[in-house]
């Protein structure tokens, strides 16, 4: 049965598991009283509100809302005068800024003229719940299932559906539908002024691979980790030659990127109620150029092909920008400007991931949620390269306020001006193992005492990744689902095969540049804990019972690149070590240099094999 993917264990869904994993992004020029209708569904989530128009206007926001509000001044303060133009003004696509501000796994973007729809029994539909259900279950874009979404309760794959395709692929986008005022273009609106959509078809389907669709961004959710960089709404609004195509562009662009990366897009339920039909004459003015251009643009997207080296949404989006510049600039010089905006967008995204960008809202009201707080902790000294990789990965899952760095007298500037928690600690010697263990233990205890349910401690060259086949949503999902109080990881060294693998490009994905790992049981450390621990030197063991989980993988980066390793050993071996530690055999690998370092780098301490595709294909780090 397992061979044919016949038995699928249904995962219990509880929306409360995602309260801290979703941001609601809303752009508006109006008071947000409409949110009161959404209170039963949104009161547990954080709202990111982007105010368009006059920044001095005070928007009324319900008192129950947990939110942060940004206006045009805030956008310029964060991005700078030279880059703020890529965020549209006088257009709903100003919501792009909210996509940058969020650091959650999922984003749901909602229109300010939309209310909950009602089902056949007159009950309000919880749209956010259905969107998240869509996103955490797989898509089936390579073969159409005539019973709609087979992963929905009450449905399954029909007879004749290939068993080899029944596992599906991760879902990046959940696109919802509307009742009442339909999303028509202006000419259709003028022909059907009184027409309203009253049919609620409570089904969801996967948009087939290679097929485009018109996206409406007043009721759409997406996985920011999977597709976020490629979900930029098109540059519209003030000074632009067309409008009302911001979401269309985002839908076309994100779909071709999703197809290339092996990600799915679902459309259909959930429904919302759209009360206000926009003015067809105003719409015609905005859409006019697009009514002619869209035929060429759609033809362009239908022929987009990315290179084999484009393995992340960022790299795909940069290639797409160049294709737009080459293929569409003949339509209008606007497309050169759009391509430039896309490139700046990706640059800003990279700066954001590296902690080089910060946001300060004009207004905010935060409700502290202590129900399930998780922290990640490391300690380092002058480890600029490793710390950049470490921060980029863990920021995908942790808010800056939950990331802690014990800075042991760094002098390279790597810990300066970071928005995460940097705690300065001092040791007389570069490596004093007993001091190191004691310092980390005390900080873990302090974090647990201050309300964190779990603390993940990993050294700066250690990346902890749950098996993506079992935990496709990543690290936080794993921690929330584990039943173990102390978890021991399964460790592998990333190995550089110098015979045919080139020097590592440190600004690119490590896993997509390295094919091999080496099993290293000595590094099966107890790193995730919900209780205070008493570690042995090196953190390899602890006094408390710890459960080893084969599905929680730790990647050790020490031997990921030969040249970097040799350069680092040359520096590290000259540091001020504690001689008593070395006499005990503690940390002797840190003083190796030249020939001894070369021998250590080439040493084989365990079985070497290829890193499974499921880790490498997602560009996890």
N, C-alpha and C positions, 0 to 999 in steps of 0.2 A: 504493500500500500504506500509506504513512504517513497518507494522508487518512483511512483507516478504522482507524487504530491497530492495524493487523494485525500488524506486526512489532514485537515487544517484546524489546529486548536484555536478556537475563537478567543481573542484577548478581551478580558473584561475592560470595559471603557468607563472611566469616571472622570468627568470634566474637571473636577477639583484637582486632579493630578497636574493640570495644565494652567492653573491660575497664574503661576509665575513664569510661564513659558510663552505667553501671548501678549502682544501689545495691540491696542486698537488705535489705528491712525485715522484722524478725521481732519479735513480741511474745511474752513468755513469763514464767512464774513458776518454770520448772524449769531444771535444768542443761541445757546445749545439746549434750549428747553426740550427739544425733541428727544433728548437722551432719557428723560423721565420714563418714556414708554419702554425703553430698553433696560431700565434699572434691574429687573429680576435676572437678566442675563449678563449684564456687563458690570455689575457692582463689585465683582471680585477681580476684575481685570484693570490694568493700568491703561490710561488713555494718553495718547500723544496728539495734541491739538495744534494744528498749524493755522494761524490766523492770517488770512489774506486781507488786502486792502489797507485801510488806515490803521497803523499800529497804535494810535492813541485811543481808538475806540475800545471801550470796555465790554467784553463779551460776557454775558451771564452764563455761568456754568453751574449745574446742580451741586448742592453742597455735599451729596454723597459720593461724588466722583473723585477717584484717585487719578490725578492728571498732571501733566506739565504742558504749558502753552508757550509756543514760539511765534514771534511775528517777524516782519521783514528786517527789522533792526537786528534781531537775534541771529537771523540767517547770515547777514553780512558780518556780524561779529565773529561767527564761527568759521565761515568759509573765506572771509576777506573780500574786499571790493573787487579784486581781480577775478574771483571765481563765483561770486554769489549769483551771477546772471544765469548760471545753468539751472537754477531753481526758478521755475516759471512764476510770474506774478500776474494777478488778475485772472487766475485760472485754477481749477481744482487740482491740476497736476503739481501745484505747490506742495502737495502731500509727499512728494519725493523726499523732502527734507525730513519728514517723519521716519522714512525708511532708513535714513542715515542715523537718526537719533536712537532708534531701537537697537537693543542688543539681545533681543529674545529670539527663540527658535522660530516662532510663527508671528505673522502680522495679519490682522484682519482690517481691511480698509472699508469704511462705511460712509455713505452719502448723508449729508445733513438734511435731506428731504425724504429720508427713508424710515419707515416704521416696521415693527415686526408684522409679518403676514400671519394669517390665521389658517389653521388646517380645517378639514371638513367638519370637525366637531366644534369649531369656534374657539379653539385654544391657540394662544400665541405660539408661533414656532421659534424655537431657540436656534437661531441661525448659526451662532458661534459654535455651538455644540456639534452641529452637523458638519460645519467646515472642518473642525479639528478631526472629527471621525474620518472625513474624506482624506485628510492629509496624513493621518497615521496608519491608514491602510493602503495597500499597494494599488497601482493602476495596471490596466491590461491593454496597452496601445497596439500590440502586434497581431491581435486577432479579436474580432468583435464578438462580445457575449450578448446574445439576444435577450437574456434576462437581466440586462443592465449591469449594475455594479455587483460582481459576485462576492465581494467582501462585506456587503451589507447584510445585516441580520435578516433572515428569511429568503435570501437569494443564494445562488451558487452557480457554478459553471454548468452549462447545458451539455447535453449529449453531443459528442462530436468536437468538443473544445479540446485542443491539443494538451495532453498532460504535461508536456515539456514547457508550456507557457503559463501554467497555472500558478506558479509562484508570483508572477507579476513583477513590477519594478517600483521603486520608491516614487511617491507622489510629491510633486513640487508645488502645484497650484490647484486650488479648489475654486471654481468659478460659479457663482450663484445667479439665480434668475429673479425676476420681479413680477409682481402682480400690479394691476391697475395701469398706470401710464407706461406704455411700452417704450423701449429704447429704439425709436425709429430715427432715420435720417430726416432732414427737413422736407424734401419732396414727398416722402411717404407720409410724414405728419400732415402735410397740407391736404393730401388726398383723403386722409382718415382722421379728421380732427376729433371725432367723438369716439373713436375706437379705443377699447380698453381690454387688457388681458385679464380674463377672469378664470382661466383654466390652470389649476395647480396640478401638475403632473409630478408626483412625489418620487421621482427617480433621478439617479445620477449615472452618468456614463463617462467612460474614458474617451477623450478626443483621440482618434487614431494617429499613429505615427505618420509624419509626412503631411498631415492635414492642418491647415490654419483655421482659426475661428475668430469672430469678432468679440473682443473682451469688453465688458462693462465693469468699471472699477468701483462702482458704488456698493458692490456686494461681492468682494473677492478676498480670498485668503491665500497666503503662500508661505512656504518654508524658506525663511530668510537665509538659512545656512546652505540650502541646496541651490537656490535660484536668485537670491536677493540682488546681487550686482547686475543681473540682466533684467531686472524688473523696473528699471527707470521709466517713468511715464514720459512720453515724448515732449519735447520743448514746445510749449504753446503760450498763449496769453499775450500780454502786452508786447508790441513790437514784432510779433510773429505773423506770417502771411496766412495762417490758417488756424483753425481751432476745432475742438471736439474730436480730435484724433489722438489725444494723449494716451488714452487707454487702449485704443486700437493698435497704436504703435507698440506699446508695451506688450500687448497680447501676441502680436506677430513675432516680435523680437524674442520674448521669453519662450515661445513655443519652439522656434527653430533651435534655440540653445538647449532647451529641455530634450528635444528629440536627439540632438547630438550627444548629450551627456547620459542618455539612457534614463531619463526622468519622465514621469507621467503628468498629465493634466486632466482633471475631471471637470465636468460641467453639468448643470442641472440643479437639483436641490442642494442647498436650501434656498427657499424663496424669501423675499422681503416685500413690503408694500411700498410702492413709490407713489406718493400722493400728488406731487406737482409736475404736470407736463410742462416742459420748457417751451418758450415761445418759438414757433417754427420760423418766423421771419428773422428773429435774432440768430437762430441756429443756421439759417441759410447763409447769412453773411459770414458766419464763422467757418462753415463747412465748404463754401463755394469752391475754393481751389482744390480741396480734398476730393470733391466729387469727381474731378478730372484726374487728379494724381493717383487716387487709390488703385486704379487698375494697373498702373505701372509699378506702384509700390508692392502690391500683392504679388505681381509676377516676379518682382525682384526677390521677395522673401521665399517664394516657392522654389527658387533656384539657388538659394544660399547653401553653400557647402563649406564647412569649416575644415581646417587642416587637422591632421592626426595629432599634432602637437598641442592643439587647443583642448585641454582637459579640465578646465575650470570655467565657471561662468564668467570670471573676469577676463580670461584669455579669449574666450569666444566673443565677448562683447567688444574687445579691442579689435579683433578681426572684423567683426560686423561693422564697426565704425569706419574702418578703412574701405570696406566694400561699398558702404553707403556713399562715401566721398567719391569713389571711382565710378559707381553705376548710376547714382541718382542726382548728382550735382548738375547735370544737364537740364533736369526739370526746373530747378530753381537754386539759386545760391544759398538759400536757406539750408539745404542739406549739407553743405560744408560746415555751417554753423552747428547743425545738429550733431554731426560727426565729432566736431571739436568738443561739444558739451559731453558726449558719451565718453570721450577719452579723459576729460577732466573728472568726470563722475567716478571712473575707475581709479584714477589717481587719488581722489579723496577717499574712496573706499579703502584703498591700501593704507593710506595715512591713518585712517580711523582704526583699522585692525592692528596697526602698530602702536597705537596709543598716542599718536601725534596730533589728535584733534579732540577738542572738548566742546561741550554744549552747556549753555546756561540759559534756562528758560526765563521769560519775563514773569510768569506766574506759575505756581505749582501748589498742589495739595497732595501730599503723600501719606498714605495709610500704611504704616509698617506692618508687614505680615511676617510673623514669627513662626508660622505653622511648620514650615519646612525649609529652613535655611541651611545652605551647604557652602562651605568655604574650601578654597584651594590655597596651598601654602608651599613656598620654596625658600631656599636660602642660597645666596651666591655672593661672589666677590669678583667684580670686573669680568663678567661673562657676557659681553654684549651680544655675541652671535647666538649663543644658546638661549639667552633671555628673550631675544626677539622671537625666536621660534616658539619658545615656551609660552610667551604671552599671546602670540597670534593664535595658537591652538586653544588655550584655556579660555580666552576671551570669547570664543564661539559659544561657550556654555555658561560662563560665570559673569555676572555684572562686576564692574570694576570695584564696587564696594565690598565684594566678597572674595577678592583676590589679594593675597598677602605675600609680600616679599621681605624676608629678613636680609637686609643689606649689610654684609660683613665687610665694611670699609672699602667699598668699591671706589676706584679712582679713574675709571674710563668714561664716566658720565652716563653709563647705561641705565642707571636707576634714577637719574635726575628728571624732573618735570613729568613724571608719570602720574596718571590719574588713579592708579590703583593704590592700595595701602602699602607704603614703603616704611618699614620699621628698621631704624639703624641699630645695629648691634656691633660689638667690638670684641675681638679676641687678640691676645698678645701675639700669638703665633698664627701663621697662615692656616695651618691645619692642626687643630687641637680637637681630637675626636670626641673626648669625653665632654668638653665644652659644647661641641656641636650638637651632640645628642641631647644634652641637658637643655640647651637653648630651644631646640625644636620641640621637645616634650612639653616644656613650659608653655610655649605658644599654642600648641594644640590644646592643652588643657584650658588655657585662657579663652580660646575660641569656643570650645564646648560650653564653658561656664557662661559665656555671653550669648547663648541661645542657638548656636549652630547644632543641627542634628547630626551632621557628618562633617568630617574634615578629611580632605585628601592631601596628604603630604607627598610630594615627589621632588627629587632633586632637579636641578635646572636642565639636566640633559636626559630627563625621563618624561616620556609622553604616554599617558595611560588612555587606552582606547578600548571600549567594549566591542565585542564582535558585531560588526554592522549588519550581519545577516540575522542576528537575534535582537539587536538593539539599534535599529536604523536611525533613531532620533539622537543617539549619542550618549554622552557621559551622564548628564543629569537624569535622563530616562533610566539608565542603569541603576544609579544610586537610589532613585525613588522606588525602584522595583526590588532591590535586594532585601533579603531577610537576614543577612549576616551583620553582626555588630562590628567585626573586624575582618577585612578582606585582604587576602594575600593574592598578588597579581601573578600572572604567568609571563615570564620575561624573555625577551628576544633582543639581541644586538642587531642593529642594522649594519650590514657589512658592505664595504666598498670593494668591488672586484676591480682592482686597478688595471687588469689586463684589457678589459673592453668597456668599462664604465668611465666616462669623462669626469673631470673635476666637478664637484657639486656647485650648482648655482644657488647660492644661499638665499636669494630672493624668490626662488621658485619652490614648488612642492617637493619635499624631500622624498616622499614615497613614490613619486612618479619619476624620480631619477635613480632610484636604487631598486634592484630586483631581488636581492637576497637578504635573509636574516639568519641568525644563528641562535638556536635555543640555548638559553643561559640560566639553568636552574638556580645557580647561586644568587641570582638577582630576583628570585621570586619573593619579593619583599611584602610585608604587611603595611600597606600604604593608605588604605581607606578605613577610617575608624569612626565609631560613634561613642567611644569611651577613651579615657586617658590610657596611654601606652607607656611601657618601659622598654625602649628599644636597646638592642645590643649595638656595639660600634658598627657603623656602616648601614644601619637600619635594615639589615638582612633578616633579623629575627626580633621577636619581642617576648616578654615573659607571659603575656596574656594569650589565651587561645585565639588562633586566627584561622579562618577558613579559606583555602585556596580555591579560586574560581577560574576554571579553564577558559571562561569567556571574557575575562578581564585581562587584556593584554597590555604589557608595559614595553614600549620601544625604548631601548637604550641607545643614545645617539653618539656615544663616545667614538666609535669607529665608523661613522657614516662617511667620512672623507679623509683620504690619506694626507693631503697637503695641509688641511686644516688641523688635523690631529698632530702632525709633526710641529707645526708652528705653535700650537697651544702647549705641547709638552716642553718645548724650548723655553717658553715663558714660565710655565708652571713649576718646572724643576728648579728654578732659581728663587722660589719664594722661601719664606722663613718658616720652615717646618719644625714641629716639636720632635726633638730627637728621641725622646722616650717612646713616642708613638711608633717611630720607625723601628726601634729596637724590638718592639712587640709585634712587628709585622703589620701594623695598621697603616694603610694608605701608601704602601711602597710603590704602587703603580704610578703615583703622582710625581715621583722624583726621577722617573725614567726619561732618558733623552738619547738622541743620536741612534746608535746601533741597537741599544737595548729597547728604545721606544719602537724602532722598526720591527723588532722581533715580537714585541707585545702586540703591535697592530696586526701582524700577520698570524698571530697565534690562533689556533682553533681549539676552543674549549667545549664545543658541543656540536650538534648536528646542524649543518647548513642546508637550507632549502630555499625555494622561491617564496617570496612573500605572496600570499593568496591575493587574487585579483580583487576580491571584495574589499580589501584594505587599500589597495593601490588605486582603484578606479575612482574613488570618491575624493581624492586629493585631501585627505583628512588633515595632513600637515606637510 
